[in-house]
Amino acid sequence: MRNFKDESLYAKGLEQFRKNQLDNSLDFLLSIEKKNLNTLKIISQIYIKQKNLKSAKSFLNKILNLDKKNLFALNYLGDINKSERNYLDAEKFYIRLISCDQKFTPAYFNLASLYEDKGELKLAREYYLKVIEIDSKNYAAFFNLQRIDKNFITYEIFKKIDNDLKNNQNFSNKNIAYGHFILANYYRKKKEINLEIKELTKGHEIFFNSDQTNKKAANYWLETVPKMVSKNFLFKFNKNNKIESSDIEPILIFGVPRSGTTLIETIITSGKEKIYNAGENIVLQAALQNSQLNKKIQESEKSITFDISFLKKNIIESYKKKLSLQTEKFKFIDRTMSNFFFSEILLEIFPNAKIINCKRDNFHNLVAIYQQCLNNLPWSHKVEDIKKYIYFYNNKLSTLKKNYSKNILNVELKNLTEYPEDISKEIMSFCKLNWSEKVLKYYERKDLICTTASNIQIREKIFKYDSSKFLPYKEYFDNF
């Protein structure tokens, strides 16, 4: 017998999901008594979008209980475990995917990406090639292969991709965007800057327009958040909820992308002393959302008041859970780049925090970002947006330096590459860590994991900064 109530709830939930009204959709779908595969899939997707990975995993496993070979569930469980750095589990899910469907390219691609993060480049190459064998127009695989092997894109491959793109006018396809980024890189190597810029512009425009949420997300980071943090931050303390944090010493690495943040993180974690690494995470973001839901934040025209006791408890417990810690005294690294927006909050919670401000010539930074496809940063696809972000970052850190000078160390990428021993000693001393030659031999590590655009560079020795390579770009970008 048909369950008309469940059918009605599913229809309403699906409608809200398509409108991106995720909470409303979830209310309808969770009310369904007998949840089928389609219902479980949408619920899982909502939790993934909301970064509620624990709940997402729970519902994905429910899908597998109904269908052990469900490609959707296996792929997302692999992705979630990879994001949580559970690489062994992620690998198992991707391999299960391939055993279920040997033509399922996302499984090969994700497995290749996992091996690339781990530095197992031979295996990564093997699986990216498998992707191309199945789908000769998977430009994302070509794009990643050219990072692993600088000579992979031959003239023949270049011409083939160029001809394919000329015959494909789909300007809302991320895969097409990667094709243009490949051509841009080829022209860069040939020092044909005009053609490189032309292809970069096409690639960024197509990539940005391929996801309708990019415009909203870019506006959030370039307009909404800057307006919010320009207000006075006030902190309210709850005497009944006092938590000590003076024995917790975070090392917060701030910087605009491509400014050396990954290199500094790797240097610090390559010393003899054990440093817990939270990497990039949503701890602060989730805690702020939780505070808002529990009405622990009051905002007026000129100020924002935080219940700092509530916020502190949330943040400390989240870090301890993420790092699997029981102790009340520990030192850890956090390289979440957007945290600089709310740096005063972090310094209020962690008075002994050390902030390393990674700096690079503004123009060099602009070009370096534009030459990449930073797919999780929607503001990085337009030159004016990149300028705006760099400008705001510099202003924020300049103000922070005035008020918290003892907590901040400025590190110029150029100086670090020219005087690696001196600067690395300064960094380690600032963090109250012992320096040894190991910190500059990070590339010898077998446990080095890197998920950023610096993945390949970080597996080599520090090379001297080359300012001259940016000179040809001066005529193509407004002075910055």
Secondary structure, DSSP 8 states (H G I E B T S, - for coil): ---HHHHHHHHHHHHHHHTT-HHHHHHHHHT-SS--HHHHHHHHHHHHHTT-HHHHHHHHHHHHHH-TT-HHHHHHHHHHHHHTT-HHHHHHHHHHHHHH-TT-HHHHHHHHHHHHHHT-HHHHHHHHHHHHHH-TT-HHHHHHHHHH-TT-S-HHHHHHHHHHHHT---TT-HHHHHHHHHHHHHHHHTT-HHHHHHHHHHHHHHHHHTSTHHHHHHHIIIIIHHHHHTSEEEEE--GGG----TTEEEEEEEE-TTSSHHHHHHHHHTSSS--EE--S--HHHHHHHHHHHTT-EEE-SSEEEEEHHHHHHHHHHHHHHHTT---S-EEEEE--GGGGGGHHHHHHH-TT-EEEEEE--HHHHHHHHHTS--TT-GGGGSHHHHHHHHHHHHHHHHHHHHH-GGGEEEEEHHHHHHSHHHHHHHHHHHTT----GGGG-GGG-SS----STTTTGGGS------GGGGGGGTTTS---
